[in-house]
C-alpha cells in the first residue's frame, strides 16, 4: 500500500503555483490533472468542462477554444487571489495558448507545464470509449497531432499507461520540488 503524501510536503512545493497539464486527446491528461489537483489541494479547471458550460452546442472553432482558455485564466486568477493553487487541464496544443498562461501569470504565480503522452495504440483505445465531457475521437486526435506545436520551453513530459497514475503523481511532485528549489536563491549575509 502506498504511503499518503504529507500535507506539509505539498505546502513546501506549492505556493502561488499554476500547473498546466496539456497533451493530445486520449493521452490521460484529464484523469491525471484531476488526481493531481486532488493531491495538491488545488483548484481544478478543465477546458472540456468549461466548453460544456460556455456553449449550448458543441463548438471547437479556434475562436471558441481561445474563449475557453481565456475563461480558464480568469477562473485561475480568481483562485490564486483566494490563496489557492491551480491545475489547468487542456490540450494547449498551440504555443500561443501556452504563452497566454505564462504571460498572464508571470508576476502572480509560478507556472509549471506538464505534457502527458501515451502510445498511439492506447490513445486509440481510450478515444474509442465514451468519456465525460470529451467528444474527441481518434480522428480528432490525428488532426490535433498534426497541428500540435511542441513545447520548446522547460517542462515535464510523462508517459501515461493504464496503471501508472501513482508513479505519474510522484514524478510530478519531485519535479515541482526541484523547480521550487531552482526559484529559491540564497542571499548573502554579511556579519559584522
C-alpha positions as MATLAB code, in Angstrom:
seq = 'XXXXXXXXXXXXXXXXXXXXXXXXXXXXXXXXXXXXXXXXXXXXXXXXXXXXXXXXXXXXXXXXXXXXXXXXXXXXXXXXXXXXXXXXXXXXXXXXXXXXXXXXXXXXXXXXXXXXXXXXXXXXXXXXXXXXXXXXXXXXXXXXXXXXXXXXXXXXXXXXXXXXXXXXXXXXXXXXXXXXXXXXXXXXXXXX';
ca = [
       0.000    0.000    0.000;
       1.287    3.480   -0.883;
       2.008    5.965    1.884;
      -0.191    9.069    1.845;
       1.583   12.244    0.856;
       2.199   14.559    3.783;
       0.346   17.877    3.607;
       3.458   19.736    4.800;
       5.361   18.299    1.824;
       2.712   19.576   -0.590;
       2.778   23.004    1.064;
       6.561   23.122    0.736;
       6.424   22.736   -3.053;
       3.244   24.641   -3.873;
       2.584   28.293   -3.212;
       1.004   30.618   -5.735;
       1.511   27.973   -8.388;
      -0.236   27.018  -11.601;
       0.315   23.592  -13.087;
      -0.734   23.329  -16.727;
      -1.419   19.734  -17.740;
      -1.510   19.517  -21.524;
      -1.380   16.972  -24.298;
      -3.357   15.352  -27.049;
      -6.820   13.790  -26.650;
      -6.736   10.336  -25.098;
      -3.327   10.850  -23.512;
      -4.777   10.605  -19.996;
      -4.251   14.256  -19.131;
      -7.696   14.879  -17.637;
      -7.589   11.823  -15.387;
      -4.087   12.789  -14.269;
      -4.864   16.510  -13.843;
      -7.895   15.801  -11.695;
      -5.923   13.402   -9.460;
      -3.020   15.865   -9.239;
      -5.336   18.710   -8.191;
      -6.806   16.445   -5.527;
      -3.354   15.547   -4.156;
      -2.212   19.181   -4.223;
      -5.432   20.557   -2.782;
      -5.529   22.867   -5.811;
      -8.415   24.308   -7.783;
      -9.032   22.329  -10.971;
     -10.223   23.812  -14.264;
     -10.855   21.656  -17.330;
     -11.228   23.079  -20.842;
     -13.687   20.293  -21.724;
     -15.887   21.054  -18.719;
     -15.765   24.806  -19.337;
     -16.653   24.341  -23.003;
     -19.749   22.403  -21.936;
     -20.880   25.294  -19.710;
     -19.991   28.107  -22.150;
     -21.625   26.752  -25.297;
     -25.072   25.208  -25.676;
     -23.905   23.454  -28.850;
     -20.535   21.807  -29.409;
     -18.095   24.418  -30.678;
     -14.474   23.567  -31.398;
     -13.540   26.557  -33.560;
     -10.248   28.281  -32.809;
     -12.214   31.280  -31.520;
     -14.228   29.087  -29.154;
     -11.074   27.366  -27.900;
      -9.472   30.730  -27.237;
     -12.586   31.857  -25.354;
     -12.426   28.701  -23.222;
      -8.754   29.320  -22.403;
      -9.416   32.972  -21.535;
     -12.223   31.878  -19.194;
      -9.860   29.322  -17.611;
      -7.308   32.067  -16.990;
      -9.949   34.252  -15.357;
     -11.011   31.420  -13.063;
      -7.379   30.621  -12.271;
      -6.745   34.269  -11.448;
      -9.680   34.302   -9.015;
      -8.475   31.085   -7.397;
      -4.974   32.499   -6.943;
      -6.395   35.692   -5.438;
      -8.250   33.487   -2.955;
      -4.973   31.797   -1.998;
      -5.490   28.573   -3.955;
      -3.020   26.879   -6.250;
      -4.372   25.848   -9.647;
      -4.262   22.906  -12.046;
      -5.341   23.676  -15.621;
      -6.350   20.808  -17.903;
      -6.490   21.217  -21.691;
      -4.787   20.289  -24.927;
      -2.979   23.661  -25.162;
      -1.693   22.307  -28.479;
      -0.796   25.749  -29.839;
       2.153   27.693  -28.458;
       0.103   30.914  -28.308;
      -2.251   29.342  -25.758;
       0.607   28.182  -23.531;
       2.148   31.648  -23.893;
      -1.177   33.178  -22.763;
      -0.826   31.308  -19.473;
       2.807   32.287  -18.962;
       2.187   35.929  -19.856;
      -0.955   36.209  -17.742;
       0.686   34.867  -14.586;
       4.331   35.906  -14.959;
       4.149   38.268  -11.969;
       1.479   36.403   -9.997;
       2.428   32.744   -9.818;
       4.933   30.072  -10.718;
       3.827   28.306  -13.908;
       4.736   24.676  -14.481;
       3.888   22.763  -17.641;
       3.395   19.003  -17.701;
       2.876   17.257  -21.020;
       1.055   13.946  -20.847;
       1.784   11.466  -23.616;
       0.637    7.922  -24.359;
       1.215    5.318  -27.028;
      -0.917    5.722  -30.114;
      -2.438    2.271  -29.529;
      -3.564    3.300  -26.044;
      -4.898    6.637  -27.327;
      -6.885    4.772  -29.988;
      -8.341    2.513  -27.300;
      -9.175    5.413  -24.964;
     -10.733    7.632  -27.648;
     -12.953    4.768  -28.829;
     -14.760    4.841  -25.461;
     -17.223    7.444  -24.260;
     -15.549    9.863  -21.857;
     -17.202   12.520  -19.722;
     -17.040   15.994  -21.299;
     -14.769   14.956  -24.208;
     -16.018   14.329  -27.731;
     -12.546   13.793  -29.176;
     -12.201   10.532  -31.061;
      -9.181    9.036  -32.821;
      -9.772   11.165  -35.929;
      -9.684   14.331  -33.794;
      -6.521   13.039  -32.101;
      -4.820   12.646  -35.507;
      -5.904   16.148  -36.576;
      -4.560   17.729  -33.394;
      -1.368   15.683  -33.583;
      -0.663   17.311  -36.972;
      -1.430   20.788  -35.606;
       0.412   20.266  -32.287;
       3.237   22.751  -31.704;
       5.817   21.060  -29.469;
       6.815   22.954  -26.368;
      10.398   24.131  -26.520;
      10.489   25.668  -23.055;
      11.336   23.721  -19.905;
       8.556   21.300  -18.988;
       7.973   17.805  -17.689;
       6.939   15.031  -20.077;
       5.203   11.990  -18.608;
       4.036    8.866  -20.413;
       0.643    7.628  -19.279;
      -0.367    3.973  -19.175;
      -3.482    2.436  -17.687;
      -1.667    1.562  -14.469;
       0.911    4.237  -13.585;
      -1.062    7.126  -12.025;
       0.817    6.814   -8.707;
       4.168    6.974  -10.474;
       2.989    9.958  -12.546;
       1.965   11.844   -9.385;
       5.282   11.085   -7.631;
       7.296   12.158  -10.684;
       5.329   15.400  -10.835;
       5.783   16.154   -7.135;
       9.532   15.570   -7.459;
       9.623   17.877  -10.496;
       7.686   20.613   -8.669;
      10.021   20.314   -5.686;
      13.041   20.662   -7.983;
      11.521   23.724   -9.682;
      10.812   25.272   -6.279;
      14.479   24.838   -5.283;
      15.619   26.451   -8.538;
      13.483   29.514   -7.766;
      14.966   29.918   -4.314;
      18.150   31.930   -4.439;
      20.255   32.213   -1.297;
      21.044   35.696   -0.108;
      24.489   36.696    1.005;
      24.586   37.507    4.683;
      27.257   39.859    5.936;
      28.075   39.724    9.623;
      29.932   42.447   11.464;
];
